[in-house]
Amino acid sequence: MISTDWVMAQSEESVRLEIPLDKFIEIDRALQEYPILKELNSEKDKTILELQNALTLRSRSNELNERELDLQRRIIEVQKMEIELQKRALSDMKEVADRAIKLAEVVKPKSNWQLQGLLGAAAFALGMLVR
C-alpha cells in the first residue's frame, strides 16, 4: 500500500490517500497505453467512417440498379405493346387487302362476247358499205 499526501492548492488542506500498489501499476499501464489506445480509437473511427461511406455508395448503387431494372421492365412492356400493335396492324392490312381484292373482282368488267360480236359485225358491215 502506498500512502501519499495531496495538498489542495486553494484551501491548503491535505488529503491522505492510500492506494494499493497494484492499482498504481494499473494506472501506470493505462497512462502508458493511452496514446496507443487513442490511436486505435482514431483508426476505429476512421474505419467506421469508411465503412459508412462504402455502405452509402453501395445503397446508391443498389438504388440505381433497381431503377435500371424498372426502366428495362418498362421498355420490355413497351416493346410487347409495339409487337401487339404491329400484329394487329398486319392483320388489319390483310383484312383490307382481302376486301380490296373482293372489290376488284366485283367491279372488274366482265367480257361480254355477245356485245363485242355485234360491234364487230356492225363494223364489218359499215366497212363494206363504205367501200
SVG drawing of the C-alpha trace seen along z (x, -y; Angstrom):
<svg xmlns="http://www.w3.org/2000/svg" viewBox="-75 -29 79 43">
<polyline fill="none" stroke="black" stroke-width="0.4" points="0.0,0.0 1.4,-3.4 0.4,-6.4 0.6,-9.9 -0.4,-13.3 -2.3,-15.6 -2.4,-19.2 -5.3,-21.2 -4.0,-24.4 -6.6,-26.9 -7.6,-25.6 -4.2,-24.3 -5.7,-21.3 -4.1,-18.0 -5.8,-14.7 -4.3,-11.4 -4.9,-8.7 -3.9,-5.1 -3.8,-3.3 -2.7,0.3 0.5,0.9 -1.4,3.0 -3.7,0.0 -0.7,-2.2 0.7,0.3 -2.7,0.5 -2.8,-3.4 0.8,-3.5 0.0,-0.9 -3.2,-2.8 -1.2,-6.0 1.5,-4.3 -1.2,-2.6 -3.3,-5.8 -1.5,-7.1 -1.8,-3.6 -5.5,-3.3 -6.1,-6.8 -4.5,-5.9 -6.5,-2.7 -9.7,-4.6 -8.8,-7.1 -8.2,-4.3 -11.5,-2.6 -13.4,-5.9 -11.7,-6.2 -12.6,-2.7 -16.2,-3.2 -16.5,-6.3 -15.0,-4.5 -17.5,-1.6 -20.4,-4.1 -19.3,-5.7 -19.0,-2.4 -22.4,-1.4 -23.8,-4.7 -22.2,-4.1 -23.5,-0.6 -27.0,-1.6 -26.9,-4.3 -25.6,-1.7 -28.4,0.7 -31.0,-2.1 -29.6,-2.9 -29.7,0.8 -33.3,1.1 -34.2,-2.0 -32.4,-0.5 -34.3,2.8 -37.6,0.9 -36.8,-1.0 -35.8,2.2 -39.2,3.8 -41.0,0.7 -39.0,0.9 -39.9,4.6 -43.6,3.8 -43.5,1.1 -41.8,3.4 -44.5,6.1 -47.2,3.5 -45.5,2.4 -45.3,6.0 -49.0,6.5 -49.8,3.3 -47.8,4.5 -49.6,7.8 -52.9,6.0 -51.9,3.7 -50.7,6.6 -54.0,8.5 -55.9,5.3 -53.9,4.8 -54.6,8.4 -58.3,7.8 -58.1,4.6 -56.2,6.4 -58.8,9.2 -61.6,6.6 -59.8,4.8 -59.3,8.0 -63.0,8.8 -64.0,5.3 -61.7,5.6 -63.3,8.8 -66.8,7.4 -66.1,4.1 -63.9,5.8 -65.7,5.6 -66.8,9.0 -66.1,9.8 -69.4,9.5 -68.7,11.6 -72.1,11.1 -71.8,7.3 -68.3,7.5 -69.6,9.8 -72.4,7.4 -70.0,4.4 -67.6,6.4 -70.3,7.3 -71.5,3.7 -68.0,2.5 -67.6,5.1 -70.9,4.1 -70.0,0.4 -66.7,1.2 -68.4,3.0 -70.9,0.2 -68.3,-2.5 -66.4,-0.8"/>
</svg>
